Amino acid sequence: MHTILIIDGEEKAAEYLKQELTREGYIVEVATNGRAGLERALQEKWDIILLEIILSELNGMEVLRRVKKAAPVMPVIIVTTRNETSDIISGLDNGANDYVTKPYNTDELFARIRASLRNRMLIELMIDSTMNLTDDRLIVAGLSLNRKTREVVRDCRPIELTMKEFDLLVYLIENKPNVVSREQIIQQVWGYDFVGDTNIVDVYIRYLRKKVDYSFKTSLIQTIRGVGYSIQEETSSS
């Protein structure tokens, strides 16, 4: 059976959700503040964490950052009353696999949980299939990327990327010089369960270009109008 950790300061709501998930066959535990939640999250290997942003003792975003630093593959779904676009972007940038606002439809939340669990299984299969690889680096046009440490350097200059920007860059490099569509990027970087506009890809491409292309002689990220994006090594910046 799958294990779920709920981190939510609203005890009644958390207990109700625990009961509903238990009926679905999950093993569920609840932590009611950020510090206790982080401690429980790091003590055991959970199949998924449901995290409220508004928490006492340690806020949910900090819990998310620390969990993802310690266990990058562990799925975390933010389930919160915070519904501002800036909160959603911050949550996803810091590694959340999904973002659900309260009040939510229970059936929809359960579907998102199942989708995140499927994605985790696929990721673990991919990790298992590449365990014998000794080099975690990707190198292109003076840019070096380490998938294990998540460090990016170009022309001896370190580049700081958010988690989503890093994942997007990895996907583009791994597929170079092929062109990948917005839909492919959404599926592989945001996940098959992502619900939203594909224009978010364009937004993150702009963020990425500002960090890895601007001020360098060679532009790596190319737009193929009407098709998608690709990494090309021999195009000069204008």
N, C-alpha and C positions, 0 to 999 in steps of 0.2 A: 504494500500500500504506500501511496505517496504521503510525504510529510510536509506540513505547512506551518509556518510560524506567522502569526498575526501580531503586528506591533501597532497598537492603537490605544490612546489614552481614554477613549470613550468605552468604558468597561461593558456597559449593557449592549452596545452595538457590537463590540468584539465578541462577546459571549454568544449573542444571537447568530453571528456569522459562523462562529465555531460550531454551533449545533447544526446549522445547515450543511456545512462542509463535512461534518462527521457523518451525517445521514447519507452523504454522497460517497462515503467510504474512505475519506482522508483521515490521517492522524494529525490532529491539530493542537497546537499550544498557543497561548496568548501571553504577551508581555505588554504592560500598560504604561511604560515610560521608555524614553529613548535609550537611556543607559542600560537598563535591564534588557531591552530588546537587542541592543548591539551585543551584549554579553552572550545572550542565548543564540543569536545568529552565528556567532563565531565559535561557539562550543561544539556545535553539531553540524552535520551536512544535511541541510534542508533541501527538499525538492523545489520549494518556492517560498518566497517571503511576501506577505501583503503588508505594506508599510504606509502609515499615515504620516504626513509631513509635520502636522502640529502635534508636538510631543513635549512633555516636561523633561527636565534634566539634560536632554540632548536632542536637538531638533532633527526631524526626519531626514533632511538633506545631508546632514553630517553623518547620520547613521548609514545612509545610502552610499556615500563616498567611501566610508571605511569598510563596509561590507564588500563593495565592488573591488576595492584595492586588495582585500584579503582573498576574495573568491570571485574573480571576474565572470565565471560561467554561471554562478548561482542566479536564477531568475528572481527579479524583484518587480512586483507590480505596486505602484503607488495607488493607494485608495484613499482619497482625501476630499475634504470640503473645499480645498483651494482650487479654483477653476480659472484663474487668470492665465492668459497665454504665456506670460513670462514664467509662471510657475511650471507650466507644462514643459516649456522649452528647457528650463533649468533641470527639471527631473530627468528628462530624456538625455540631456547632455551629460549628466552625471552618472548615466548608466542604467537608468530604469528601463525595463523591458516593455513596460506598458504603463499607461496613466489612466486611471478611472476616477471620475468625480462622483461625490455623494450628492444627493441620493442616487443609487445605481439600481439597475435591474439585476436581480440575483442570477437569473438564467444567463444573462449576458456576461456577468462577472465570471461565472463558472466556465463559460465557453472560452473566455480569455485565459483563464487558468489552464484549461486543457491545451490551448494553442501554445502557451508558453512552455508547458511541459513537453510538448512534441518538439518544439524548437530546441529545447535543452538536450533531448535525446539525440537529435541530429548533430548538434554541436559536439556532444561527447563521442559520437561515432566518428566524426571528422578528426577529433583529437586522437582517438585511438588509432586511426589509420595513418597518422603522421608522427606517431611517437618515436619512430626510429630516425627522424630527421634531426641532425645535430646543429644546423644553422637556422636561427630564427630571423635572420636579416633578409630584407628586401632592399636592393640597391638599383637606383635608376637616376641617370643624369646628375651625379653628384649628391643625390639624396640617399641617405641611409636610414632605414626604418627597422627597428627591432621589435618584433611582435611579442616577445616575452616581457621585455622591460617597458614597452610602449614609448620608447625614446625615438625622436626623429631629429636628424641633423642634415643640413644641406650646406655644402661648401664651408664646412667647419663651424657653422652657426646652428646652435640648438633651436628647435622650433617646438613651441608648446601647443598641443592640440587638445581639444575636448575629446571625450571618448567616442562620440559619434563622428567627429571629424577624422579621428584616427582610423576608425573602422571603415569609413568611406574611402580614405586614401589607400588602405590595404586592399580593398576590393578593386579599386581602379588599377592599381599596380599589378595585382595578381592576374588581371584580365588583359593587360596591355599586349599588343596594340589594338586589341579588339574594341569596338564601340559597344558600350552597355547602355541600355535604355533606362529611363527614369523608373519604369515599372520593375526592371531587374534589380536596380539599386534599392528600391523600396523593399523588395522581397528579401534581399540578401543582407542589407544593413539594418533596416528597421524591423524586418520580420514579416512573415506572411499574415500575421494577425493585425498589422498596422491599419488603423482606420483614419484616413485623412487625405489631404490633397497632395498629389505628387509634386506640386510646386515647392514643397519643403526641400526636395533634392536640389533645386536651383538655388535656394537660400544657402544651403550648406556648401554647395560648390563655390559660391561667392566667398563664404567664410574661409574655405580651404585655399582658394587662390590668393587671398590677401596674405596668407601665412607662408605658403610654399612656392608661389610664383612671382608675386610682385617684388621688385628690387633684385631679381636674379636675371641673368642673361637669357636663360632658356625657360620658356613656359611649358610646363609638363601637362597641364590639364587643358584639353581641347574640346570645344563644343562642336558637335556635328549637327548642324541645324536640322530639326525635324526628326532626329534619330536618337541622340543621347550624348554621352561623353566618353572620352578615351584619354589615355596617357600616351603622349608622343614625345620622344626624347630629342628631336632635332628641329624644333620650331623655336625661332628666336622671339624674345619679347619685343613688343613694339614700343 
